[in-house]
């Protein structure tokens, strides 16, 4: 389900307004495997990051990367004691899983990893909306600023990174990412349509690199996001968007327990945007993620 979208980006635009349009609108995403695929990363295929496994959850007994968090998560704004506790929890959160082809570790993005995450997202968006090469760096700049803006709302939202180590390899590489909103304080000012409830958790901007698809990484990014939402939010209803044309992700979301609650009007096509489903899942009581199997279709 590779996306083809006609997009015109004017030179006199407001960065936040236009960036939100692409970051939160699934019509600007490549939905070819569970979520959106990535281009190959010649300069970012390996990410030399300080790995930490101060685990709040472990879904595998396999050996895990070991190190300590050098720099705690910071937002640059005043936080209440409760927010500080939540921020500390996010900094220590870890989800890991031994896959058939390698080891996956999911945790919260750190400040020093925004550049590589922005590159990953911007290259994916550039491919999906057929943006001219001359705008690629501009899009990367906008994505970086978006990540900075969203980071300032932590711990009411978070960006997770999935890092992956192939069997027999020593190094980890960036495999994917997903953004989570936990409550109304983390709600984005310009959500896509159909509009999700402000006071409910929301999942968006999930992406898996093209070379690492069909390994269950997308499924586990979704699973890790749901698990963290269950720990960070009192609401059991979680929402996400899926374009009507994207059958593979729609099938994955359906298998994961999501159902359509609303669909864009056909008039949405007049705005050069793809029609989308708003989907919802009622999260169950938190259970060990190791008991959640990957559908065989996601590995084929």
C-alpha positions as a Python dict, from the first residue, in 0.01 Angstrom:
ca = {
    (1, 'X'): (0, 0, 0),
    (2, 'X'): (253, 255, -113),
    (3, 'X'): (99, 599, -95),
    (4, 'X'): (84, 838, -387),
    (5, 'X'): (-23, 1183, -276),
    (6, 'X'): (-18, 1509, -467),
    (7, 'X'): (107, 1775, -230),
    (8, 'X'): (200, 2137, -288),
    (9, 'X'): (421, 2295, -23),
    (10, 'X'): (428, 2674, -48),
    (11, 'X'): (731, 2875, 49),
    (12, 'X'): (538, 3106, 280),
    (13, 'X'): (393, 2853, 522),
    (14, 'X'): (364, 2826, 897),
    (15, 'X'): (599, 2537, 993),
    (16, 'X'): (387, 2393, 1274),
    (17, 'X'): (60, 2410, 1083),
    (18, 'X'): (193, 2234, 773),
    (19, 'X'): (406, 1987, 964),
    (20, 'X'): (114, 1867, 1173),
    (21, 'X'): (-78, 1809, 851),
    (22, 'X'): (177, 1551, 738),
    (23, 'X'): (288, 1404, 1069),
    (24, 'X'): (-58, 1318, 1198),
    (25, 'X'): (-236, 1260, 871),
    (26, 'X'): (-209, 899, 755),
    (27, 'X'): (-253, 1015, 395),
    (28, 'X'): (104, 1142, 417),
    (29, 'X'): (233, 805, 530),
    (30, 'X'): (361, 495, 349),
    (31, 'X'): (145, 209, 473),
    (32, 'X'): (311, -86, 304),
    (33, 'X'): (363, -307, 610),
    (34, 'X'): (201, -280, 948),
    (35, 'X'): (264, 88, 943),
    (36, 'X'): (479, 299, 716),
    (37, 'X'): (798, 168, 557),
    (38, 'X'): (1126, 351, 541),
    (39, 'X'): (1378, 410, 270),
    (40, 'X'): (1716, 250, 322),
    (41, 'X'): (1938, 451, 553),
    (42, 'X'): (2286, 470, 409),
    (43, 'X'): (2405, 706, 682),
    (44, 'X'): (2176, 594, 963),
    (45, 'X'): (2160, 217, 927),
    (46, 'X'): (2338, 174, 1259),
    (47, 'X'): (2262, 389, 1554),
    (48, 'X'): (2535, 416, 1814),
    (49, 'X'): (2315, 483, 2111),
    (50, 'X'): (2367, 422, 2480),
    (51, 'X'): (2141, 126, 2544),
    (52, 'X'): (1958, 84, 2870),
    (53, 'X'): (1736, -187, 3004),
    (54, 'X'): (1604, -61, 3333),
    (55, 'X'): (1299, -263, 3251),
    (56, 'X'): (952, -197, 3371),
    (57, 'X'): (857, -491, 3150),
    (58, 'X'): (1037, -779, 2988),
    (59, 'X'): (868, -999, 2733),
    (60, 'X'): (1166, -1227, 2684),
    (61, 'X'): (1424, -1400, 2897),
    (62, 'X'): (1686, -1355, 2627),
    (63, 'X'): (2001, -1153, 2703),
    (64, 'X'): (1934, -781, 2684),
    (65, 'X'): (2153, -477, 2610),
    (66, 'X'): (2305, -331, 2922),
    (67, 'X'): (2406, 23, 3009),
    (68, 'X'): (2262, 306, 3207),
    (69, 'X'): (2067, 613, 3106),
    (70, 'X'): (2327, 885, 3084),
    (71, 'X'): (2088, 1176, 3046),
    (72, 'X'): (1741, 1164, 3207),
    (73, 'X'): (1447, 1280, 2999),
    (74, 'X'): (1400, 1654, 3016),
    (75, 'X'): (1122, 1874, 2882),
    (76, 'X'): (1249, 2227, 2944),
    (77, 'X'): (942, 2329, 3143),
    (78, 'X'): (824, 2317, 3504),
    (79, 'X'): (681, 1981, 3607),
    (80, 'X'): (470, 1883, 3905),
    (81, 'X'): (586, 1603, 4133),
    (82, 'X'): (341, 1366, 3968),
    (83, 'X'): (471, 1461, 3624),
    (84, 'X'): (828, 1408, 3740),
    (85, 'X'): (738, 1060, 3860),
    (86, 'X'): (572, 983, 3526),
    (87, 'X'): (874, 1120, 3339),
    (88, 'X'): (1105, 899, 3542),
    (89, 'X'): (886, 599, 3463),
    (90, 'X'): (906, 679, 3091),
    (91, 'X'): (1284, 704, 3114),
    (92, 'X'): (1302, 357, 3268),
    (93, 'X'): (1041, 192, 3047),
    (94, 'X'): (1168, -94, 2834),
    (95, 'X'): (1002, -359, 2622),
    (96, 'X'): (1211, -630, 2461),
    (97, 'X'): (1139, -940, 2256),
    (98, 'X'): (1347, -1213, 2100),
    (99, 'X'): (1224, -1252, 1743),
    (100, 'X'): (1306, -1534, 1506),
    (101, 'X'): (1553, -1317, 1316),
    (102, 'X'): (1692, -1104, 1597),
    (103, 'X'): (1637, -908, 1917),
    (104, 'X'): (1401, -608, 1941),
    (105, 'X'): (1415, -347, 2215),
    (106, 'X'): (1157, -66, 2245),
    (107, 'X'): (1204, 238, 2469),
    (108, 'X'): (1142, 612, 2483),
    (109, 'X'): (1337, 835, 2243),
    (110, 'X'): (1609, 1044, 2407),
    (111, 'X'): (1700, 1400, 2323),
    (112, 'X'): (2022, 1304, 2144),
    (113, 'X'): (1826, 1066, 1920),
    (114, 'X'): (1592, 1326, 1771),
    (115, 'X'): (1812, 1380, 1467),
    (116, 'X'): (1817, 1017, 1362),
    (117, 'X'): (1445, 985, 1434),
    (118, 'X'): (1369, 1298, 1232),
    (119, 'X'): (1573, 1160, 942),
    (120, 'X'): (1385, 831, 956),
    (121, 'X'): (1045, 1003, 956),
    (122, 'X'): (1127, 1272, 701),
    (123, 'X'): (1263, 1023, 447),
    (124, 'X'): (951, 814, 490),
    (125, 'X'): (719, 1114, 449),
    (126, 'X'): (916, 1246, 154),
    (127, 'X'): (871, 915, -26),
    (128, 'X'): (500, 893, 53),
    (129, 'X'): (407, 1244, -60),
    (130, 'X'): (649, 1250, -358),
    (131, 'X'): (820, 1561, -228),
    (132, 'X'): (1092, 1710, -456),
    (133, 'X'): (1450, 1643, -348),
    (134, 'X'): (1502, 2013, -286),
    (135, 'X'): (1247, 2004, -7),
    (136, 'X'): (1389, 1698, 170),
    (137, 'X'): (1614, 1896, 404),
    (138, 'X'): (1332, 2140, 475),
    (139, 'X'): (1102, 1853, 567),
    (140, 'X'): (1372, 1712, 796),
    (141, 'X'): (1399, 2051, 967),
    (142, 'X'): (1021, 2062, 1019),
    (143, 'X'): (1009, 1708, 1154),
    (144, 'X'): (1290, 1787, 1398),
    (145, 'X'): (1101, 2091, 1524),
    (146, 'X'): (785, 1885, 1554),
    (147, 'X'): (969, 1629, 1768),
    (148, 'X'): (1105, 1907, 1987),
    (149, 'X'): (758, 2054, 2027),
    (150, 'X'): (604, 1719, 2117),
    (151, 'X'): (885, 1637, 2358),
    (152, 'X'): (798, 1948, 2557),
    (153, 'X'): (459, 1793, 2640),
    (154, 'X'): (610, 1486, 2807),
    (155, 'X'): (507, 1296, 3015),
    (156, 'X'): (165, 1343, 2852),
    (157, 'X'): (299, 1200, 2527),
    (158, 'X'): (606, 1003, 2421),
    (159, 'X'): (790, 884, 2113),
    (160, 'X'): (907, 525, 2126),
    (161, 'X'): (1200, 386, 1930),
    (162, 'X'): (1245, 24, 1830),
    (163, 'X'): (1610, -79, 1800),
    (164, 'X'): (1696, -415, 1650),
    (165, 'X'): (1994, -649, 1651),
    (166, 'X'): (2017, -917, 1386),
    (167, 'X'): (2109, -1265, 1503),
    (168, 'X'): (2487, -1299, 1496),
    (169, 'X'): (2546, -922, 1493),
    (170, 'X'): (2685, -707, 1775),
    (171, 'X'): (2535, -369, 1687),
    (172, 'X'): (2182, -240, 1713),
    (173, 'X'): (2013, -47, 1434),
    (174, 'X'): (1709, 179, 1438),
    (175, 'X'): (1412, -29, 1325),
    (176, 'X'): (1106, 189, 1379),
    (177, 'X'): (919, 444, 1583),
    (178, 'X'): (572, 523, 1714),
    (179, 'X'): (421, 826, 1887),
    (180, 'X'): (182, 796, 2181),
    (181, 'X'): (-52, 1050, 2339),
    (182, 'X'): (-166, 955, 2688),
    (183, 'X'): (-415, 1225, 2785),
    (184, 'X'): (-568, 1561, 2698),
    (185, 'X'): (-257, 1758, 2801),
    (186, 'X'): (-61, 1576, 2533),
    (187, 'X'): (-331, 1618, 2267),
    (188, 'X'): (-207, 1763, 1940),
    (189, 'X'): (-362, 2095, 1839),
    (190, 'X'): (-422, 1984, 1479),
    (191, 'X'): (-532, 1620, 1471),
    (192, 'X'): (-642, 1456, 1145),
    (193, 'X'): (-1003, 1375, 1071),
    (194, 'X'): (-1210, 1199, 1188),
    (195, 'X'): (-1108, 1366, 1513),
    (196, 'X'): (-1032, 1135, 1806),
    (197, 'X'): (-1149, 1228, 2159),
    (198, 'X'): (-915, 1467, 2338),
    (199, 'X'): (-920, 1276, 2663),
    (200, 'X'): (-836, 935, 2514),
    (201, 'X'): (-495, 788, 2428),
    (202, 'X'): (-393, 807, 2063),
    (203, 'X'): (-133, 624, 1852),
    (204, 'X'): (21, 782, 1542),
    (205, 'X'): (335, 815, 1328),
    (206, 'X'): (421, 447, 1356),
    (207, 'X'): (688, 340, 1110),
    (208, 'X'): (904, 37, 1035),
    (209, 'X'): (1210, 59, 810),
    (210, 'X'): (1165, -109, 475),
    (211, 'X'): (1454, -362, 511),
    (212, 'X'): (1320, -482, 846),
    (213, 'X'): (957, -544, 757),
    (214, 'X'): (782, -881, 789),
    (215, 'X'): (967, -969, 1108),
    (216, 'X'): (698, -881, 1361),
    (217, 'X'): (857, -545, 1448),
    (218, 'X'): (546, -344, 1360),
    (219, 'X'): (330, -576, 1567),
    (220, 'X'): (556, -534, 1870),
    (221, 'X'): (577, -156, 1831),
    (222, 'X'): (198, -152, 1847),
    (223, 'X'): (200, -394, 2141),
    (224, 'X'): (461, -191, 2330),
    (225, 'X'): (265, 129, 2268),
    (226, 'X'): (-54, -25, 2404),
    (227, 'X'): (129, -160, 2707),
    (228, 'X'): (280, 179, 2789),
    (229, 'X'): (-58, 348, 2742),
    (230, 'X'): (-208, 99, 2989),
    (231, 'X'): (57, 201, 3243),
    (232, 'X'): (39, 576, 3179),
    (233, 'X'): (-334, 639, 3129),
    (234, 'X'): (-647, 557, 3325),
    (235, 'X'): (-846, 544, 3000),
    (236, 'X'): (-884, 203, 2839),
    (237, 'X'): (-994, 341, 2501),
    (238, 'X'): (-714, 395, 2251),
    (239, 'X'): (-756, 545, 1902),
    (240, 'X'): (-560, 549, 1577),
    (241, 'X'): (-619, 630, 1209),
    (242, 'X'): (-594, 402, 907),
    (243, 'X'): (-649, 501, 546),
    (244, 'X'): (-926, 317, 363),
    (245, 'X'): (-688, 204, 87),
    (246, 'X'): (-442, 48, 331),
    (247, 'X'): (-562, -310, 358),
    (248, 'X'): (-255, -464, 524),
    (249, 'X'): (-242, -229, 824),
    (250, 'X'): (-620, -240, 849),
    (251, 'X'): (-605, -618, 876),
    (252, 'X'): (-331, -596, 1138),
    (253, 'X'): (-526, -345, 1346),
    (254, 'X'): (-837, -562, 1318),
    (255, 'X'): (-643, -867, 1437),
    (256, 'X'): (-511, -657, 1725),
    (257, 'X'): (-868, -578, 1832),
    (258, 'X'): (-936, -238, 1672),
    (259, 'X'): (-1271, -156, 1516),
    (260, 'X'): (-1388, 130, 1293),
    (261, 'X'): (-1587, 396, 1479),
    (262, 'X'): (-1600, 663, 1207),
    (263, 'X'): (-1488, 720, 847),
    (264, 'X'): (-1401, 1037, 657),
    (265, 'X'): (-1659, 1187, 426),
    (266, 'X'): (-1601, 1140, 55),
    (267, 'X'): (-1562, 1519, 40),
    (268, 'X'): (-1221, 1470, 201),
    (269, 'X'): (-1091, 1382, -145),
    (270, 'X'): (-1144, 1745, -247),
    (271, 'X'): (-862, 1840, -8),
    (272, 'X'): (-624, 1600, -185),
    (273, 'X'): (-623, 1378, 123),
    (274, 'X'): (-700, 1008, 139),
    (275, 'X'): (-1009, 904, 330),
    (276, 'X'): (-936, 750, 669),
    (277, 'X'): (-1095, 530, 929),
    (278, 'X'): (-1084, 631, 1293),
    (279, 'X'): (-1033, 306, 1482),
    (280, 'X'): (-1068, 224, 1850),
    (281, 'X'): (-967, -54, 2082),
    (282, 'X'): (-1071, -112, 2442),
    (283, 'X'): (-751, -218, 2612),
    (284, 'X'): (-780, -520, 2841),
    (285, 'X'): (-630, -540, 3186),
    (286, 'X'): (-252, -530, 3140),
    (287, 'X'): (-102, -873, 3085),
    (288, 'X'): (244, -1005, 3010),
    (289, 'X'): (313, -920, 2645),
    (290, 'X'): (497, -1251, 2606),
    (291, 'X'): (154, -1416, 2593),
    (292, 'X'): (59, -1215, 2284),
    (293, 'X'): (157, -1404, 1969),
    (294, 'X'): (250, -1245, 1638),
    (295, 'X'): (-3, -1328, 1366),
    (296, 'X'): (161, -1547, 1101),
    (297, 'X'): (48, -1303, 833),
    (298, 'X'): (281, -1038, 978),
    (299, 'X'): (583, -1264, 928),
    (300, 'X'): (509, -1368, 572),
}
